[in-house]
C-alpha cells in the first residue's frame, strides 16, 4: 500500500467530487475498466469525494458524462504539480533533483543500528564490539556480512546465548539473548567431589554419597572440598563415587562507603533552556552561539534521527539539548545525621545485591570515624546452600 501511495505521488493525483444520481453506476464502470480510485467518502446521496491519478482524469470525465454526473477538481497533489509550480525556479528544481538523488543514494548505507536485548538486560560495551566486528553507521549494506559479524561478536563475548541481525531499509535490528552463568554440570556417571563456591561457616552437612570432609562450625573458603568423592568400606576398601549431598553455611555480604560532614548538594532551580542542532552523519551544526546562559547546569541531549518510513533512516539527526539550571549549596551534617543517612543508603544498596533476601539472619553495622566524615560498613549474614560439583582428575 505504501509503494502504491508513493507511486501515485510521483505520477501525480487529484481529489475530485462526483455529483449525480448514478454514482454507484459510475463507480462500477471505473472498477470494470480498472481505473484506480481510492479514499472514497460519501457526502449525502448524490456526492462522493475520491482520489485518482492525473492520467485517468479524462477517462473519468467521459464515464461521468455517460452516467449524467458532474466532476469537480478539489485539489492537486504530487511531484508533477510541484515541478510545474516551480518550473521557473531552476535552482529549486535542481536542488529538488539533487535531494531525490541523495535520498536514493543514501538508501545503500546503514544509518541506524537498533539493539534489542531480551527482557531489557543490558550488555556492557555491546555497541563497541558490534562496531569492531564490522557493523557501523555509514557502512555499505552490500559489505555487511551478518554471519561474520555474529561469529566475531559471539567469539569475543561469553555473555551472549543467541544473536541475530536483520537489515530493513537503512535500519539494522540486532537482537541478542543474554547467557546465564550456570555451573558446569557433571554427569551422574562421572566421579566428582563437592567443593565450596563461597567463604563461610558450616551450619549443616549431609553427605548422601561420598565422605564429609568438614563438620559443623568449620570455616571454609571458596574451592575447599566439602564432600569427598570416595567412600571407604571395611571389606571393599576405598572406592570413588559421584559425591552428592547438602551443605549449608553462614556467608557474609559486606559494603562500605565514606560520608563526609561537609558536602556540596546540587539542587535544580526549575529553570530550563532548549537549544537545537543538526547532525549530518558525524558533522554537527549548532544553531546557538553560547553553550548556556546558566552558570551551573546539567545537560541532556536527545537525538532524533530523520526517517521517511519506519525503517528508512537518513544520515540527518535533530539534536535537542536541554540545560537544567542547578544551584550548589554547601551543607554540613553532624555525627548523628550522617550516621543515619549513610547507614540507610549502604543498607539499601547492599540489600539489593543479595539474591536470597529471605535467608538473611543477621545484620552488623560498623562505623569508623575519619577526620572528614564517617566510613560506614554494613554486613549481612545470610544462610545459604553452598557447594558445586568438581570432577575428580587422576
Secondary structure, DSSP 8 states (H G I E B T S, - for coil): -HHHHHHHHHH-EEEEEEESS-HHHHHHHHHHTT--EEEEEEETTTEEEEEEEGGGHHHHHHHHHHTT-EEEEEEEESHHHHHHHTTT-HHHHHHHHHHHHHHHHHTTB--EEEEEEGGG---TTHHHHHHHHT--TT-BGGG--HHHHHHHHHHH-SSEEEEEEEEETTEEEEEEEE---------TTS-EEEE-SS-EEEEEEEEEESEE---TT-EE-TT-EEEESEEEETTTEEEE-B-EEEEEEEEEEEEEEEEESEEEEEEEEEEEEEEEEEEETTEEEES-SSS-S-SSEEEEEEEEEEEEETTEEEEEEEEEEEEEEEEEEEEE--HHHHHHHHHHHHHHHHHHH-S-GGGEEEEEEEEEE-SSEEEEEEEEEEEEE--EEEE---
